[in-house]
Structures are given as structure tokens and as C-alpha cells.
Amino acid sequence: MVRIKSFMISALIGLNVLTQVHASEKTIKVQWDDKGKFEQTILSKVAIGHWTYVELEYPEKYQKASDKMLINMNDKRAILNLSLNCIEPDEKSKFVIEDHRGLDRLNAAQNDLDIVLDGQSYGNPFLQSAVELEKFKQAILSAKKIQFNADAYGAPYHFVNRNADLLLTPVTCS
């Protein structure tokens, strides 16, 4: 009996170490392919519950070298792609949430949206003034939990806000 418990504890500790190693991966690079396999590669490399910086590199036949994005996957495998600091100065901040099947469910253009950071409601700061968006940007850096409430689309969506320092990273917003 002691030997079985010891084995189970060792297995759990080993699993925890593997999870920590995977969760510490803040940046991944993925090669674009025309068959969409790059999406599965991204999903297999992103740990649940924290931000990951993804650089999607394109083959030479495309006009651009790469897209840079920040994604966060929740425990239901929904993906939040949040673009707060745009590389291109004329682009606007935005977000999109995809469900576990890859279908877009919520985005920054929706009026009936309330984003809640640690219990504090911000409405949809992406449709408000630049001042309100800036307040939201500052608040999200220290928030522990992000919740998206809406009347439809499978909401609410909940995300854990680990590695929030990555949200300062400039990303592709186009």
C-alpha cells in the first residue's frame, strides 16, 4: 500500500513538473501552412490559463514575414486573442474569442459586451474613448481574472490572467 501511494505521489509530482515546464513557455514560433495544421500546432503548444506570445511565420510566397499575437486558452479550450498594443500605429486595439471548435464568438465590435476584471466592470472599452481604453489597459496588467459577459454566443467566458506582462508586447492588429 505504501509503495502504491509513493508511486502515485511520484507520478503526480512528475506530472506537475511537466505542467510547470510547459506553462513557463511564454513564446512560441509556428510555421504557416496552407492546410491549417499550424492551428493545431499552436493549440498543442499553448498551456491553459496564461498568455502566450505566438509568432506565426509565413513562407516566402506571402507578402508578409509574420503575424505576432497574444493568446490565452481557458479550461474549456476557448481562445482569447487580445491585441492591446499594435505594431502598426494606425491600427486599433481589438480582441476575438473563439470557442473550442474555432468559431468566433465574441469580438471588440460588439455593443452588448461587458468585460470584467477581478469583479470590476469595464463595459466594452474597445468601443469607448481612448481614455477609457487606456484605463482598461492599465487595469488588465494587474488583474487575476478576465470575464467576458454577453447576451449570447456562449458567454460568459472566463480566463486566468497569468503572464500579463506579455500584454505590453506590440502585436499585429490588422
Steps between C-alpha positions, in 0.01 A plus 500: 500500500780743589679416175185577294448833678867587450472418129184709465660797678811470282283486190308809609821688578638401161178615332520828689859556382397433140210741534725769645752460220224525240334792678824697515522511119402863439600522133447260213578519129282315252536456123193581288371226273217517248321200653436663839722261695667804658187550713535153652869568561414819688234323709740218587765745623284743697439418865166579661461806717766746393609729218723365226672711235466328163700590192342349191764492225393496134674336200674726248204491257300726736556875513559512874755328718291432811204579723558557869217430744419443866267214583355357819319165513249428776410164655222450244755550218354836393769733365529871575713684243561847646676781313550796735825651370507505122824493301332713232426846648182549293338172613251471787518270801266201476423150618322189382389192694474167319323203654656153523395430139676811367180700441514873573264575790579849632699793367587862575228640270207363705281748688336252741827410669629551852861419583560442872847502658509358855136599553537854357281565193646689202218464248656472155805730522579432134191704402558776757737798506878467482513601868271211602698254288822618666345446847406148393853434368651603832248298704547178303873498578430429867173305471490133595179406317337622178133436429304582185123530546258527209138415428588221259787307343565259787602770748621548761858416411758489782878525463785491751735795449846347563801647317314832469833675442480362144201729436749788464653326197419661162297267279343489154155663511410491130 
